[in-house]
Amino acid sequence: MLNLIFVFIGGAFGSLIRYMVSNRVILPYGTLLVNIFGCFILGILSVFVLKRAKYIPQKLRLGLTSGFCGGVTTFSTFSYEVFVYIQKTLYIEALLYVCVSLILGILFVYFGIEFCRLCLKLHLDNKRAKLRQEFLEGE
C-alpha cells in the first residue's frame, strides 16, 4: 500500500510539472520538452536509484521512476499530436516529430546517465584528493 502512495505522490508532482510546462510552451514543443526532461531525469535516476537498489527503499524508487517520471512524461499526448498531424495530412511533420522525439528521448536518457556518472566521478575524485591531503598533512 505504501508503494502506491509513493507512486501517487511522485506522479502528482510529475503531472504538475508537465502541466506547468505545457501551458507555457506551444504544442507540440511542450510535450517534446517534458518527454525529453523525463528521459534525462530517468537517466540520472537509473544511476543514482536503480543501480543502488539495495540502499534505496523500493517505495522511493517507485515514487521517483514510475511516479514522477511517469507523471512528467506523456505518451498519450505525444500520440494524439502525431495523430493530429496525420489527420491534417502533414505526414512529413508527423514522421519528423516521431523521429525527433524518439532520438532525443534516447539521447537524453544517455545524457542523464553520463551526467550522473560525471558528477559521481568528480565527487569521488574530490574525496580522494581530500584523503590524500589529510594523509600528507598527517606526516
C-alpha angles and dihedrals in degrees: 000000000000089000089059092051092053092048089048093051093044090047091050092054092044092049091049091053091047091051093049094049095043091052092054100042126061116248131285091022093061091055091046091049096050092044092052091045090051091050091051092049092047089052090054092045091049089065100036100036113017097042091049096044095142091060098046122063115248092236091059092046090051092046092053100040109030093023108040101024091040090050097047095048123065124200093169094058090045090052092047092051091051089049091052091052090051092046089054088049090245092140097157091051091048092050092044091050092050093048095044092047093049096044095044091045092055092042093051092050086054092045090051091051093047092044090053093046090051092050091049091048092050090048092050092045089052091050091049091049091052092049091049091049092049090048093050093046090051092063 
